[in-house]
Amino acid sequence: MAAAMAGCASDAPVDRGTVQGAEFHASELIQSEGNRVTQVGMRANEASLLQLADKLYRRNPGEWRKTAPNRDAALDLIQSAMTNGQAWAPLGGRRDVSALSLSLSPEFTGDRVAAFILSCHDTIVTAHGGRRDFYYLNGVDPQHIYNAARNMETALWVLNTRRGPGGQPLLLANEIGPDQRNLSFEREFGKIIGRLDLLAAYTTERYRRAAIGYVQGLVAAPVLAFLPVK
């Protein structure tokens, strides 16, 4: 058994990449550490949403045909709408959780993949105070970030369970069967939820530590005061 396991291990890929940091931009000079953490998380979540859009389009090719001549063009439209903060016209002006509800309703007839992904994105951006970029004086409410994580959990559950009038899933996503097992959607949503929860915890801890540091400064000031040496 040990020999068999060793043989399997030898076939596993050794090089799985290296961690990559973002290139320096002058705008970082007016960002605090908290701003930078928030923005990095936002970009990572946007990348995850685009990956989910690609996966959903591959499993539901009829959706991108409602929007563009090919899948890549449809993905470009989604990315452009994310970057520019554009409302998705088929959603009729609805934003964040209201748009999310419509995108997962049986009555919606537009490109459901684009509507669903952009509604998730808009929900996350709204929880961040309506911003994608963060600088000094731009804080986020940890409770709103936490709520966004719970909304993503709900969105994933609805995606996996809601059916149309004919009993078919509104969108094909995760699949567990005797011959195939595909949980990649679950994993990618898990990354988004984990990042949001971590940011909520980090922001709460940061505010708490600032208050504790202030009190510590008041208490320690008499002890740390310099004494005359002459």
BELGI-V898671 format. One record per pair of residues at least 12 apart in sequence whose ideal C-beta (glycine too) atoms are under 6 Angstrom apart, sorted by the first residue. I is the first residue (numbers start at 0). J is the second residue. Records with the same first field share a line. If there is no record, write none. Layout:
BEGIN
I: J + J
END
This chain:
BEGIN
29: 134 + 135
30: 134
31: 135
33: 205
34: 133 + 134
37: 133 + 139
38: 133
40: 194 + 198
41: 131
44: 123 + 191 + 194
45: 81
47: 187 + 190 + 191
48: 116 + 119 + 120
50: 187
51: 187
52: 74 + 77 + 112 + 116
53: 74
55: 112 + 170
56: 70 + 112
58: 171
59: 170 + 171
62: 110 + 111 + 112
65: 110
66: 110 + 113
77: 113 + 116
80: 117
81: 120
87: 114 + 117
89: 109
90: 114
94: 121
95: 121 + 122 + 125
96: 122
98: 118
99: 118 + 122 + 154
102: 114 + 115 + 118
103: 157 + 161
105: 163
111: 170
119: 154
122: 147 + 150
123: 147
126: 143 + 144 + 147
127: 139
139: 202
141: 199 + 202 + 203
144: 195 + 198 + 199
145: 199
147: 195
148: 192 + 195 + 196
151: 191 + 192
155: 188
158: 172
159: 173
172: 184
173: 185
END
